């Protein structure tokens, strides 16, 4: 299981939970599993999020591996130019 920490703005949509544990081997599987575990997150995730895995920000790939002991944070994607 991978424990995914949520930014404060998502916690209300996740029933107040600070983190959600899901089965996943990649960032893409993790995002899909988060939506399955908590459908209220789908709109936000589909709109674009960043994921930090072990201190590295993963903004645009779904194939990055995650391990059960990885430190994973779902973060708001910052847009701009």
N, C-alpha and C positions, 0 to 999 in steps of 0.2 A: 504494500500500500504506500502511496505517496501522499504526504500531508501538504495541502496547498493552503497557504495563508492568504487571506483576503484583505484588500485595502478597506479602510473604515467605511467608505461610501457603499460598499457592496454588502456589508454585514446585515443591514436591514432586509435586503432581498434574500438573504440566506438564513433567515430566522434568527438573526443575532449571532450566528456562529462566526468565530474569528478564523476558523480553518475548516476544511473539508478533506477527508481522506478518500482517495479513489485508487483504483487499479489502473496503472498506465505504465508504458515503457517509453513513450515519446511525449513531447509537448502536445502534439495533436490529439493523441489518445487521452491525455489528461484533460484537455479542454472539452472534448466530447463527453468524457465521463463526468466532468463538473456539471455540464448541462443536463445530463441524465439524472444525476443525483439532486440537482437543484434547478429545475426548469426556469425559475425566475431570473437566473443569470444569463439565459440565452441571448437576450437582446443586447446586453452589454458585451458579452464575448463575441457575438457576431459583428458588433460595431467596431471591434478592434481593441485588443489589450496587449500589454507586454507581459512577459513572464521572466522572472529572475530565477535562474537555476544555479545554485551554488555560487552566487555572487556575480554571475554573468547575465546580462540582460539579453533576452531572446525576443526580438520584436517582430520578425517576419517569417520564421520557419516553424513548421509543425513537426519536423523530423528529428529535432534535437533530442537526444536520449535523456530520460530521467530515471533515477534509481530510487529504490525504496528509502534510502537514507539521505537523499538529496534535500537540500533546503530550498523550498520552492515558494515564491511569492507571486501572486497575480497582481499586476499593477495597471493603473490607468495609463493608456497610451497618450503621450504628449504629442500634439500635432502642431505644426507651425512651419515656418520657413526661414 
